Amino acid sequence: METKVVRAYSSFKLLQGLAISFFFATSTLFLVEKGLSLLEINLLNASYMLAYLFFEIPTGVNADYFGKKRSVLIGLWIFTFSFLIYFFSQYFWQFFIAEILGALASTCISGALDGLVVNKLNNKNISTDLNNLFRKGEIRAVGVIIGVISGSFVGQFGLSWPWLMSSVAFAILAILASIFLPTDLLSSEAKVKFSFLPMKKIAKESINYGLRNRRFMSMVIFSAILFFAIQPLNMYWPIILQETYFIEVRYMGLIFSLIVVFIYLGTRFSAWWQKRFKCPKKAIFLSQIITAFSIILASVLSPLYLFLTFFMFHEFGRGLFKPLSKAYVNGSIVNKNRSTVLSFESMIVKTGGALGLIFSGFIAENFGILNSWILNGIILLIAIIVFYRRNNFNS
């Protein structure tokens, strides 16, 4: 039973990574082709993040009380419809609707899938190493690499086609998931007893706990500023490569694959980095000096090989940060409602990313993309200096 459930989980993650990624390397170029401004492109991404925050808790409640598998399947079919809208759309408001639906789909799947698999194993009294289980989910990166390379190849014949590929792929995945994902049975009693009052109480307690925890909040606010600084880079790099260096669409997937590899290398390197500096505070902030200077150097050094080198080093710094910050944040929490406290953290960080997209979109629209990158790198450097000097990180 364990092998069957784990195999279904890892297969789903692989196919999900494939289905979601066909347009990853070409989406910005597609929106430019449709006549959207740099600010409008970032507003779309920001709307996705803000909608994600709005849907995160309600869809989690829906999954817990009305079925996790059902929630996953609903999310897959919403993704199918969302990407189909992208394929046919021409105007900002149409893309906006597709982004909101995409956020809804993401939240339907995100927590429900992991919960479905873990609950299935627990209900069958199967003991398994959850770290090993979720490591198997990292096979998603293989699907992403295959997807972006094939999607960018097809994209050279029309930038809308990768969206159709994703729509069809999610429809197929929804059918396969309905057959092969384990089922979860909920009693009618659980539905009758459903109430928002306990959830409201837990949310209030968790948010108050987070706000009073200075060590926790310092890390969360710095993470939000980091996300503010780096999120816009994800949107504009294909435009720079196409307009400044004349890189063809079919090669964008290969470059995106390098991004995935460098983030992964940073994640794997983080354990050595932590041992090297021993002090978590030093490890975290020195890792982001790499990110900040790489952003600035990628913006001011014009040769293509230098631009790509430092752009990839910025991705490496992002990879370094994630496990270091997760360990620090979790080490700062002793509250019983850990999941809700972490959701509160996620909401703040994503809000930082959304604000960064709006800010950088305005700067890029009026002063150029690379100037917006330089400014973001400087903001990140200032944040590193300010927060490194704060005693909260030692308390």
C-alpha positions, 0 to 999 in steps of 0.5 A: 500500500505504501509503495502504491500511494507514494508512487501515485504522489511522485507521479502526480508531482512529476506530471504536475510540474510538466503540465504547469511549466510549458509557458514558464519561459515564454509567458512574459513575451506572450503578454508583451506580444499582446500589447501589455505594458511592463506595469500591467504584466507585473500587476497580473502577477501581483493579482495572482499573489493577492488572490492566492492569499484570499483563497488560501484558508477557505480552500483549505477548509473546503479540502478538510471538510468536503474531501481533499481528493475532490479539492485536488480534482477541482483545482486541476479542472480550474487550471485547465479552464484558466490556461484555456482562457489565456490561449484565447485572450487578447486583453488585460481584463481577460488575463486578469480573470485567468490569473484569479482562477489560477490562484484559486486552482493553486490553493485547491491543490497545494495543501490538499494533495500532501494532506491526502497522501499523509492521511491515507498512509496514517489511516492504513497505519502505515509508518513512513518517513515523511521527509523521504516522501516529500523528497520524492515530490522533488521529481516535480523539477524534472517535469518542469525542465522537460516542460519549459524546454518543450514549451519554448520549442513550440512557442517559437511557432506561436507564443499562445501554444504553450498555454494550450499545451498546459490546458490539455495536460491538466485535463489529462492529469485530472482524469488520471488523478481521478483514477489513481490518487487515493480516496479520502472518505469523510463522515457526514458527522464531520460535515454537520459539525463544521464551524468557522468559530474554531478556525477563527479562534485559532487564526486570531491566536496564531496571528497574535502569537506571531506579532508578539514574537519579535524574533519571528517577525524580524525574519518574516519582514526581512523575507517579505523585503527579499521577496519584494526585491527578487520577485520582479526579476522573474518577470522581465529576464526573457524580455531582456534576453530577447530585446537586448541579446536577441535570444530566440524563443526556443532557447528560453526553456534551456535558460529557465532550466538553468534557473531551476538547477541553480536554485536546487544547487543553492538549496543543496549547498545550504547545509554546508553554508550553515555549518561553515558560519555556524551562526544562523544569523550570519548564514542567512544574511551573508547568503543574501549578500550574494543575491543582492550583489548578483542582481546589481552586477547582472544589471550593469555588466552588459556582456551576455555571459556576465549577465547570465552568470550573475543572474544565475548566482542570484538564483543560487542565493535564493536557493540558499535562503529558503532552507536557512530561513525555514529552519530559523522561522520554525525554530522561532515558533513554539505555538501549538498552531504551527501551521496557522502561524506559518500561513500567517508568515506566508501571507506577509511574504507574498504580500511583499512580493506583490508590492514589489511587482507593482513598484518595479513595474512602475520603475521599469515602465518609466526608467527601464527594466535594468534600472528597476533591478539595480534599485531592487538590489540596493533596497535588498542591500540596505535591508541586509544591513539594517536587519543584521544590526537588529538584536531581535535576530539574537533573542 
